[in-house]
Amino acid sequence: MTKKLNDKIKGISIGLDKSTQLKDLNGVIDEFTKETDDKHEVKVSLTFETSQSTLHLNRIRKPFLTLATKDGKKVKKDKKKQAKIKKT
């Protein structure tokens, strides 16, 4: 995809059939995350239904403000609280 088109895409929903395994989706999620700039973060969600499931990838704008202490140092974001995707 071209860069201009990527900047305009805010989310993708992909319909999946029953035979799709979760490990098959890692490549799609990684590519979408790699193409996202530093101003956005990616929210990944799955919807399961009886006949099919849907993968939702959304770009969410990060807040403009950063937390700071009394010393003026920035508070670092705790990476342990973020969901991580394991590659197998």
Secondary structure, DSSP 8 states (H G I E B T S, - for coil): --HHHHHH--EEEEEE-TT--GGGGHHHHHHHHHTS-TTEEEEEEEEE-SS-EEEEEEEEE--S---B-TTS-B----GGGS------
